[in-house]
């Protein structure tokens, strides 16, 4: 991983305004960094960004697979959360990023935020 790419990833973890700028105007946000087209694309796509942040994480991921028939599953169609709830969750994650004591806490909060924003 190149130095500028790592630096930009680190900045995304603690600078919410930079993250939003990468999503809304990536060319301007990233102009101070020397990045390949693929690396630039990572900052435009929340899913790719989450994956890049996760790769840099020292935490191991856990995969749970459930198979078979489960009568207890609520098969009702999932409803999208209300905008107020999403806004509150986003605000909470932004605050978690701001108050994080270390890079791991900041990274995990950033991953949750990226998943919320989509």
Wavefront OBJ file of the C-alpha trace (Angstrom):
o trace
v 0.000 0.000 0.000
v 1.468 3.335 -1.007
v 2.264 6.015 1.549
v -0.285 8.580 0.225
v -3.022 5.950 0.090
v -2.334 4.992 3.717
v -2.277 8.657 4.727
v -5.619 9.322 3.040
v -7.136 6.216 4.670
v -5.910 7.379 8.070
v -7.405 10.819 7.469
v -10.799 9.351 6.507
v -10.857 7.646 9.909
v -10.649 10.845 11.918
v -11.787 13.646 9.584
v -15.489 13.291 8.786
v -15.485 16.414 6.595
v -12.704 14.858 4.504
v -14.729 11.639 4.141
v -17.775 13.598 2.946
v -15.565 15.651 0.602
v -14.174 12.393 -0.864
v -17.735 11.245 -1.543
v -19.008 14.520 -2.987
v -15.945 15.872 -4.826
v -13.151 13.269 -4.804
v -10.940 15.059 -7.327
v -10.652 18.147 -5.133
v -10.506 16.248 -1.831
v -7.677 13.987 -2.999
v -5.652 16.454 -5.064
v -2.921 16.665 -2.403
v -2.360 12.902 -2.575
v -0.569 10.923 -5.292
v -3.001 8.067 -5.925
v -3.527 5.594 -8.738
v -6.926 5.644 -10.476
v -7.862 2.473 -8.570
v -6.911 4.052 -5.235
v -8.941 7.171 -6.104
v -11.920 4.955 -6.944
v -11.670 3.426 -3.468
v -12.455 6.795 -1.897
v -15.478 7.338 -4.176
v -17.107 3.985 -3.363
v -18.190 3.494 0.277
v -18.074 -0.314 -0.026
v -14.529 -0.329 -1.409
v -13.510 2.196 1.242
v -14.944 0.002 4.006
v -13.045 -2.988 2.601
v -9.783 -1.008 2.425
v -10.225 0.151 6.026
v -11.019 -3.377 7.121
v -7.883 -4.735 5.418
v -5.812 -2.289 7.438
v -7.505 -3.380 10.650
v -5.689 -5.720 12.982
v -9.035 -7.100 14.114
v -10.081 -10.478 12.759
v -13.444 -10.798 11.112
v -16.002 -13.397 12.085
v -18.362 -15.036 9.616
v -21.511 -16.748 10.839
v -23.413 -19.019 8.480
v -26.957 -20.065 9.313
v -28.540 -22.732 7.175
v -31.641 -24.873 7.285
v -35.207 -23.996 8.225
v -35.825 -21.759 11.175
v -39.419 -21.234 12.266
v -38.450 -18.406 14.619
v -37.305 -16.084 11.816
v -39.596 -13.116 11.284
v -40.270 -13.353 7.578
v -42.022 -9.975 7.435
v -40.484 -7.670 4.898
v -37.859 -5.476 6.508
v -38.756 -1.821 6.602
v -36.212 0.896 5.965
v -35.293 2.851 9.102
v -36.792 6.309 9.390
v -34.582 9.222 8.363
v -34.527 10.604 11.922
v -33.149 7.309 13.242
v -30.496 7.149 10.518
v -29.500 10.770 11.164
v -29.172 10.046 14.872
v -27.022 6.964 14.187
v -24.802 8.960 11.839
v -24.380 11.718 14.429
v -23.492 9.116 17.059
v -20.820 7.536 14.828
v -19.341 10.936 13.966
v -19.065 11.649 17.686
v -17.490 8.206 18.244
v -14.873 8.991 15.619
v -14.159 12.356 17.213
v -13.805 10.854 20.706
v -11.888 7.696 19.738
v -8.824 7.085 21.882
v -6.878 5.158 19.249
v -6.787 4.176 15.575
v -8.629 0.878 16.133
v -11.599 2.603 17.776
v -11.563 5.278 15.077
v -11.392 2.653 12.310
v -14.323 0.661 13.702
v -16.451 3.803 14.082
v -15.545 4.861 10.559
v -16.527 1.451 9.178
v -19.895 1.680 10.906
v -20.359 5.197 9.524
v -19.474 4.142 5.981
v -22.021 1.329 6.196
v -24.685 3.743 7.456
v -24.049 6.314 4.764
v -23.767 3.667 2.073
l 1 2 3 4 5 6 7 8 9 10 11 12 13 14 15 16 17 18 19 20 21 22 23 24 25 26 27 28 29 30 31 32 33 34 35 36 37 38 39 40 41 42 43 44 45 46 47 48 49 50 51 52 53 54 55 56 57 58 59 60 61 62 63 64 65 66 67 68 69 70 71 72 73 74 75 76 77 78 79 80 81 82 83 84 85 86 87 88 89 90 91 92 93 94 95 96 97 98 99 100 101 102 103 104 105 106 107 108 109 110 111 112 113 114 115 116 117 118
